[in-house]
Amino acid sequence: MIGPLWCVVPAAGRGTRVGGSCPKQYLPLAGRPLIEHTLERLAAHPQIAGLLVTLGADDAHWPGITELNGKPVMTAMGGAERSDSVLAGIDALPPAVGQDDFVLVHDAARPCVRLADISALIERGCAKDGGLLGAPLRDTLKRADTAGCSAQTEPRDQRWRAFTPQMFRRGQLAAALRAAAREGRAVSDEAMAMELAGYAPLLVEGAEDNIKVTTAADFPLAAYLLSRTVT
């Protein structure tokens, strides 16, 4: 079994689709900031050794957490894009985390991830060059035209929705993110950077209630899911 591993949590974004001046990761969810739920869920996993949170340069909302569940919580300054923040977090990990060690990356806005799914990702991903949680696409997929009308039905075979955590070796992920930046390639997640570098990340099916809180309407749904306390 793989040993304890660190998790990078990019939290430098502002979440503009929610609206308002407060970044969405600090908006209240079930009476507490969204990010606190996420960090506590991650810290509860027995194979996560510590958390590295990347923050915006002008972040005045971070509550100064330094420990959760007896595990260290470190911070670093993030960047303009998610990939910049993830790379900053990887670079700021403790020296004890080797270049060949696996690290997790998890969205600050995914507070409902199940501990069992994290375990499945770690167990299966470490046998490959890493992987990511996700779920096969089950809805019919449409391509819209410029007027917002349905122009074509796309095949859904072999299509997946990508979730987090995603897990890769520290050195390989850092190199892939740097290569994408040099080439001017905008990457939407870590798996995309690894794909561009020639890797084939393993897709590990996880629960679909691992939602990403993106709009104001997602907050009551996330609160309901948290109330079920499914781990």
Contacts in CASP RR format, 6 or more apart in sequence:
PFRMAT RR
TARGET T0000
AUTHOR 0000-0000-0000
METHOD contacts of the structure
MODEL  1
MIGPLWCVVPAAGRGTRVGGSCPKQYLPLAGRPLIEHTLERLAAHPQIAG
LLVTLGADDAHWPGITELNGKPVMTAMGGAERSDSVLAGIDALPPAVGQD
DFVLVHDAARPCVRLADISALIERGCAKDGGLLGAPLRDTLKRADTAGCS
AQTEPRDQRWRAFTPQMFRRGQLAAALRAAAREGRAVSDEAMAMELAGYA
PLLVEGAEDNIKVTTAADFPLAAYLLSRTVT
1 123 0 8 1.000
2 47 0 8 1.000
2 102 0 8 1.000
2 122 0 8 1.000
2 123 0 8 1.000
2 126 0 8 1.000
3 47 0 8 1.000
4 47 0 8 1.000
4 48 0 8 1.000
4 49 0 8 1.000
4 50 0 8 1.000
5 47 0 8 1.000
5 48 0 8 1.000
5 49 0 8 1.000
5 97 0 8 1.000
5 101 0 8 1.000
5 102 0 8 1.000
5 103 0 8 1.000
5 104 0 8 1.000
5 122 0 8 1.000
5 167 0 8 1.000
6 48 0 8 1.000
6 49 0 8 1.000
6 50 0 8 1.000
6 51 0 8 1.000
6 52 0 8 1.000
6 93 0 8 1.000
6 94 0 8 1.000
6 97 0 8 1.000
6 103 0 8 1.000
6 104 0 8 1.000
7 42 0 8 1.000
7 48 0 8 1.000
7 50 0 8 1.000
7 51 0 8 1.000
7 52 0 8 1.000
7 103 0 8 1.000
7 104 0 8 1.000
7 105 0 8 1.000
7 106 0 8 1.000
7 165 0 8 1.000
8 52 0 8 1.000
8 54 0 8 1.000
8 86 0 8 1.000
8 89 0 8 1.000
8 90 0 8 1.000
8 93 0 8 1.000
8 103 0 8 1.000
8 104 0 8 1.000
8 105 0 8 1.000
8 106 0 8 1.000
9 35 0 8 1.000
9 38 0 8 1.000
9 39 0 8 1.000
9 42 0 8 1.000
9 51 0 8 1.000
9 52 0 8 1.000
9 53 0 8 1.000
9 54 0 8 1.000
9 105 0 8 1.000
9 106 0 8 1.000
9 107 0 8 1.000
9 108 0 8 1.000
10 54 0 8 1.000
10 78 0 8 1.000
10 82 0 8 1.000
10 85 0 8 1.000
10 86 0 8 1.000
10 89 0 8 1.000
10 105 0 8 1.000
10 107 0 8 1.000
10 108 0 8 1.000
11 23 0 8 1.000
11 25 0 8 1.000
11 35 0 8 1.000
11 53 0 8 1.000
11 54 0 8 1.000
11 55 0 8 1.000
11 56 0 8 1.000
11 85 0 8 1.000
11 108 0 8 1.000
12 54 0 8 1.000
12 55 0 8 1.000
12 56 0 8 1.000
12 57 0 8 1.000
12 59 0 8 1.000
12 77 0 8 1.000
12 78 0 8 1.000
12 79 0 8 1.000
12 85 0 8 1.000
13 23 0 8 1.000
13 25 0 8 1.000
13 56 0 8 1.000
13 82 0 8 1.000
13 85 0 8 1.000
14 23 0 8 1.000
14 24 0 8 1.000
15 23 0 8 1.000
15 24 0 8 1.000
15 25 0 8 1.000
15 109 0 8 1.000
15 214 0 8 1.000
17 214 0 8 1.000
17 215 0 8 1.000
18 24 0 8 1.000
18 27 0 8 1.000
18 214 0 8 1.000
18 215 0 8 1.000
18 216 0 8 1.000
19 216 0 8 1.000
22 61 0 8 1.000
23 59 0 8 1.000
23 61 0 8 1.000
24 34 0 8 1.000
24 109 0 8 1.000
24 213 0 8 1.000
24 214 0 8 1.000
25 33 0 8 1.000
25 34 0 8 1.000
25 35 0 8 1.000
25 38 0 8 1.000
25 108 0 8 1.000
25 109 0 8 1.000
26 33 0 8 1.000
26 34 0 8 1.000
26 35 0 8 1.000
26 61 0 8 1.000
27 33 0 8 1.000
27 34 0 8 1.000
27 219 0 8 1.000
28 34 0 8 1.000
29 37 0 8 1.000
29 111 0 8 1.000
29 213 0 8 1.000
29 219 0 8 1.000
29 222 0 8 1.000
29 223 0 8 1.000
29 226 0 8 1.000
30 37 0 8 1.000
30 222 0 8 1.000
30 223 0 8 1.000
30 226 0 8 1.000
30 227 0 8 1.000
33 61 0 8 1.000
33 63 0 8 1.000
34 108 0 8 1.000
34 109 0 8 1.000
34 111 0 8 1.000
34 213 0 8 1.000
34 219 0 8 1.000
34 222 0 8 1.000
35 53 0 8 1.000
35 108 0 8 1.000
36 63 0 8 1.000
36 65 0 8 1.000
37 111 0 8 1.000
37 226 0 8 1.000
38 106 0 8 1.000
38 107 0 8 1.000
38 108 0 8 1.000
38 109 0 8 1.000
38 110 0 8 1.000
38 111 0 8 1.000
38 113 0 8 1.000
39 51 0 8 1.000
39 53 0 8 1.000
39 65 0 8 1.000
39 68 0 8 1.000
39 73 0 8 1.000
40 68 0 8 1.000
40 69 0 8 1.000
41 111 0 8 1.000
41 112 0 8 1.000
41 113 0 8 1.000
41 115 0 8 1.000
41 231 0 8 1.000
42 48 0 8 1.000
42 51 0 8 1.000
42 104 0 8 1.000
42 106 0 8 1.000
42 113 0 8 1.000
42 118 0 8 1.000
43 50 0 8 1.000
43 51 0 8 1.000
43 68 0 8 1.000
43 69 0 8 1.000
43 70 0 8 1.000
43 71 0 8 1.000
43 73 0 8 1.000
44 69 0 8 1.000
44 115 0 8 1.000
44 231 0 8 1.000
45 115 0 8 1.000
45 118 0 8 1.000
45 119 0 8 1.000
47 118 0 8 1.000
47 119 0 8 1.000
47 122 0 8 1.000
48 71 0 8 1.000
48 104 0 8 1.000
48 118 0 8 1.000
49 71 0 8 1.000
50 71 0 8 1.000
50 72 0 8 1.000
50 73 0 8 1.000
50 74 0 8 1.000
51 68 0 8 1.000
51 71 0 8 1.000
51 72 0 8 1.000
51 73 0 8 1.000
51 74 0 8 1.000
52 74 0 8 1.000
52 75 0 8 1.000
52 76 0 8 1.000
52 89 0 8 1.000
52 92 0 8 1.000
52 93 0 8 1.000
53 62 0 8 1.000
53 73 0 8 1.000
53 74 0 8 1.000
53 75 0 8 1.000
53 76 0 8 1.000
53 108 0 8 1.000
54 75 0 8 1.000
54 76 0 8 1.000
54 77 0 8 1.000
54 78 0 8 1.000
54 79 0 8 1.000
54 85 0 8 1.000
54 86 0 8 1.000
54 88 0 8 1.000
54 89 0 8 1.000
54 92 0 8 1.000
55 62 0 8 1.000
55 75 0 8 1.000
55 76 0 8 1.000
55 77 0 8 1.000
55 78 0 8 1.000
56 77 0 8 1.000
56 78 0 8 1.000
56 79 0 8 1.000
56 85 0 8 1.000
57 77 0 8 1.000
57 78 0 8 1.000
57 79 0 8 1.000
62 75 0 8 1.000
64 75 0 8 1.000
65 73 0 8 1.000
66 72 0 8 1.000
66 73 0 8 1.000
67 73 0 8 1.000
74 92 0 8 1.000
74 94 0 8 1.000
76 88 0 8 1.000
76 89 0 8 1.000
76 91 0 8 1.000
76 92 0 8 1.000
77 88 0 8 1.000
78 84 0 8 1.000
78 85 0 8 1.000
78 88 0 8 1.000
78 89 0 8 1.000
79 85 0 8 1.000
79 88 0 8 1.000
81 186 0 8 1.000
82 188 0 8 1.000
82 189 0 8 1.000
83 177 0 8 1.000
83 180 0 8 1.000
83 181 0 8 1.000
83 186 0 8 1.000
83 187 0 8 1.000
83 190 0 8 1.000
83 193 0 8 1.000
84 181 0 8 1.000
86 105 0 8 1.000
86 173 0 8 1.000
86 177 0 8 1.000
86 190 0 8 1.000
87 174 0 8 1.000
87 177 0 8 1.000
87 178 0 8 1.000
87 181 0 8 1.000
90 103 0 8 1.000
90 170 0 8 1.000
90 171 0 8 1.000
90 173 0 8 1.000
90 174 0 8 1.000
90 177 0 8 1.000
91 174 0 8 1.000
93 103 0 8 1.000
93 170 0 8 1.000
97 103 0 8 1.000
97 170 0 8 1.000
98 170 0 8 1.000
98 171 0 8 1.000
99 169 0 8 1.000
99 170 0 8 1.000
99 171 0 8 1.000
100 169 0 8 1.000
100 170 0 8 1.000
100 171 0 8 1.000
101 169 0 8 1.000
101 170 0 8 1.000
102 122 0 8 1.000
102 125 0 8 1.000
102 126 0 8 1.000
102 130 0 8 1.000
102 167 0 8 1.000
102 168 0 8 1.000
102 169 0 8 1.000
102 170 0 8 1.000
103 167 0 8 1.000
103 168 0 8 1.000
103 169 0 8 1.000
103 170 0 8 1.000
103 173 0 8 1.000
104 118 0 8 1.000
104 121 0 8 1.000
104 122 0 8 1.000
104 165 0 8 1.000
104 166 0 8 1.000
104 167 0 8 1.000
105 164 0 8 1.000
105 165 0 8 1.000
105 166 0 8 1.000
105 167 0 8 1.000
105 168 0 8 1.000
105 173 0 8 1.000
105 190 0 8 1.000
106 113 0 8 1.000
106 164 0 8 1.000
106 165 0 8 1.000
106 166 0 8 1.000
107 164 0 8 1.000
107 212 0 8 1.000
109 212 0 8 1.000
109 213 0 8 1.000
109 214 0 8 1.000
110 163 0 8 1.000
110 164 0 8 1.000
110 210 0 8 1.000
110 211 0 8 1.000
110 212 0 8 1.000
110 213 0 8 1.000
111 213 0 8 1.000
111 222 0 8 1.000
111 226 0 8 1.000
112 209 0 8 1.000
112 210 0 8 1.000
112 211 0 8 1.000
112 222 0 8 1.000
112 225 0 8 1.000
112 226 0 8 1.000
113 133 0 8 1.000
113 163 0 8 1.000
113 164 0 8 1.000
113 165 0 8 1.000
113 210 0 8 1.000
114 206 0 8 1.000
114 207 0 8 1.000
114 209 0 8 1.000
114 210 0 8 1.000
114 230 0 8 1.000
114 231 0 8 1.000
115 231 0 8 1.000
116 231 0 8 1.000
117 133 0 8 1.000
117 204 0 8 1.000
117 206 0 8 1.000
117 207 0 8 1.000
117 210 0 8 1.000
118 133 0 8 1.000
118 165 0 8 1.000
120 204 0 8 1.000
120 206 0 8 1.000
121 131 0 8 1.000
121 132 0 8 1.000
121 133 0 8 1.000
121 165 0 8 1.000
121 167 0 8 1.000
121 204 0 8 1.000
122 167 0 8 1.000
124 131 0 8 1.000
124 202 0 8 1.000
124 204 0 8 1.000
125 131 0 8 1.000
125 167 0 8 1.000
125 202 0 8 1.000
125 204 0 8 1.000
126 167 0 8 1.000
128 201 0 8 1.000
128 202 0 8 1.000
129 168 0 8 1.000
129 169 0 8 1.000
129 172 0 8 1.000
129 194 0 8 1.000
129 199 0 8 1.000
129 200 0 8 1.000
129 201 0 8 1.000
129 202 0 8 1.000
130 167 0 8 1.000
130 168 0 8 1.000
130 169 0 8 1.000
130 194 0 8 1.000
130 199 0 8 1.000
130 201 0 8 1.000
130 202 0 8 1.000
131 166 0 8 1.000
131 167 0 8 1.000
131 168 0 8 1.000
131 191 0 8 1.000
131 201 0 8 1.000
131 202 0 8 1.000
131 203 0 8 1.000
131 204 0 8 1.000
132 162 0 8 1.000
132 163 0 8 1.000
132 164 0 8 1.000
132 165 0 8 1.000
132 166 0 8 1.000
132 167 0 8 1.000
132 189 0 8 1.000
132 190 0 8 1.000
132 191 0 8 1.000
132 201 0 8 1.000
132 202 0 8 1.000
132 203 0 8 1.000
132 204 0 8 1.000
133 163 0 8 1.000
133 164 0 8 1.000
133 165 0 8 1.000
133 166 0 8 1.000
133 204 0 8 1.000
133 205 0 8 1.000
133 206 0 8 1.000
133 210 0 8 1.000
134 160 0 8 1.000
134 161 0 8 1.000
134 162 0 8 1.000
134 163 0 8 1.000
134 203 0 8 1.000
134 204 0 8 1.000
134 205 0 8 1.000
134 206 0 8 1.000
134 210 0 8 1.000
135 160 0 8 1.000
135 161 0 8 1.000
135 163 0 8 1.000
135 205 0 8 1.000
135 206 0 8 1.000
135 207 0 8 1.000
135 208 0 8 1.000
136 159 0 8 1.000
136 160 0 8 1.000
136 161 0 8 1.000
136 205 0 8 1.000
137 156 0 8 1.000
137 159 0 8 1.000
137 160 0 8 1.000
137 161 0 8 1.000
138 156 0 8 1.000
139 156 0 8 1.000
140 153 0 8 1.000
140 156 0 8 1.000
141 153 0 8 1.000
141 154 0 8 1.000
141 155 0 8 1.000
141 156 0 8 1.000
141 159 0 8 1.000
142 150 0 8 1.000
142 151 0 8 1.000
142 152 0 8 1.000
142 153 0 8 1.000
142 154 0 8 1.000
143 150 0 8 1.000
143 151 0 8 1.000
143 152 0 8 1.000
143 153 0 8 1.000
143 154 0 8 1.000
144 150 0 8 1.000
144 151 0 8 1.000
145 151 0 8 1.000
160 203 0 8 1.000
161 208 0 8 1.000
162 189 0 8 1.000
162 191 0 8 1.000
163 206 0 8 1.000
163 210 0 8 1.000
163 212 0 8 1.000
164 189 0 8 1.000
166 189 0 8 1.000
166 190 0 8 1.000
166 191 0 8 1.000
166 201 0 8 1.000
168 176 0 8 1.000
168 190 0 8 1.000
168 194 0 8 1.000
168 199 0 8 1.000
168 201 0 8 1.000
172 194 0 8 1.000
172 197 0 8 1.000
172 199 0 8 1.000
173 190 0 8 1.000
173 193 0 8 1.000
173 194 0 8 1.000
175 197 0 8 1.000
176 190 0 8 1.000
176 193 0 8 1.000
176 194 0 8 1.000
176 196 0 8 1.000
176 197 0 8 1.000
176 199 0 8 1.000
177 187 0 8 1.000
177 190 0 8 1.000
177 193 0 8 1.000
179 193 0 8 1.000
179 196 0 8 1.000
179 197 0 8 1.000
180 186 0 8 1.000
180 187 0 8 1.000
180 192 0 8 1.000
180 193 0 8 1.000
180 196 0 8 1.000
180 197 0 8 1.000
183 196 0 8 1.000
185 196 0 8 1.000
187 193 0 8 1.000
187 196 0 8 1.000
191 201 0 8 1.000
194 201 0 8 1.000
195 201 0 8 1.000
207 230 0 8 1.000
209 225 0 8 1.000
209 230 0 8 1.000
211 218 0 8 1.000
211 221 0 8 1.000
211 222 0 8 1.000
211 225 0 8 1.000
212 218 0 8 1.000
213 219 0 8 1.000
213 222 0 8 1.000
END
